[in-house]
Amino acid sequence: MTKDQVCLACGGEGLLMDDEEWRYTCKICGGSGFQSQEGRVYDRQPADVDVMNRYLD
C-alpha cells in the first residue's frame, strides 16, 4: 500500500479512538486502513451512537 492510499482518518490502522479511549472501526475505510481513490467518502453511513453519544461498533 502506498502512502497516498492510506486512510487519512485512521492512519492506516483501521481503528479510531474517541476521547474516552473507546476504540471503534473507522467509518471512512471500513476498517481496512485503505482509502480507495475512486468514489465518494460522503456515501458512507453515519456512525451509530448510544444515549451517551459513544460510538457503537
DAMO-V123312 format. One record per pair of residues at least 4 apart in sequence whose C-alpha atoms are under 8 Angstrom apart, sorted by sequence separation. I is the first residue (numbers start at 1). J is the second residue. D is the distance in Angstrom with one decimal. If there is no record, write none. Layout:
# DAMO-V123312
I/J/D, I/J/D
This chain:
# DAMO-V123312
1/5/6.4, 2/6/6.8, 7/11/5.5, 8/12/7.3, 10/14/5.8, 17/21/5.3, 18/22/5.6, 26/30/5.5, 27/31/7.1, 29/33/5.9, 49/53/5.1, 50/54/5.5, 1/6/7.1, 6/11/6.4, 7/12/5.3, 10/15/6.0, 17/22/5.4, 18/23/6.8, 25/30/6.6, 26/31/5.1, 29/34/5.9, 49/54/5.1, 50/55/6.7, 6/12/5.1, 10/16/5.7, 17/23/4.4, 25/31/5.2, 29/35/5.4, 49/55/4.5, 50/56/6.7, 7/14/8.0, 9/16/7.9, 16/23/5.6, 17/24/6.4, 26/33/8.0, 28/35/7.5, 29/36/7.9, 48/55/5.9, 49/56/5.3, 15/23/6.4, 16/24/5.5, 47/55/6.6, 48/56/5.4, 15/24/5.5, 16/25/6.2, 47/56/7.4, 48/57/7.4, 15/25/4.6, 16/26/5.6, 14/25/6.1, 15/26/5.0, 14/26/5.4, 28/41/6.6, 14/29/6.9, 10/26/6.4, 14/30/7.1, 15/31/6.2, 28/44/6.9, 9/26/7.4, 14/31/3.9, 27/44/7.1, 13/31/7.5, 14/32/5.2, 15/33/8.0, 27/45/7.5, 9/28/6.9, 13/32/7.5, 14/33/4.3, 27/46/7.7, 12/32/7.5, 13/33/5.2, 14/34/7.9, 27/47/7.0, 7/28/7.5, 12/33/3.8, 7/29/6.3, 11/33/6.9, 12/34/6.3, 10/33/6.8, 7/33/5.4, 6/33/6.1, 7/34/5.1, 8/35/7.7, 6/34/4.9, 7/35/4.6, 5/34/5.9, 6/35/5.7, 5/35/5.5, 5/36/6.6, 24/55/7.1, 5/37/6.9, 24/56/7.5, 25/57/6.7, 1/34/7.7, 24/57/5.9
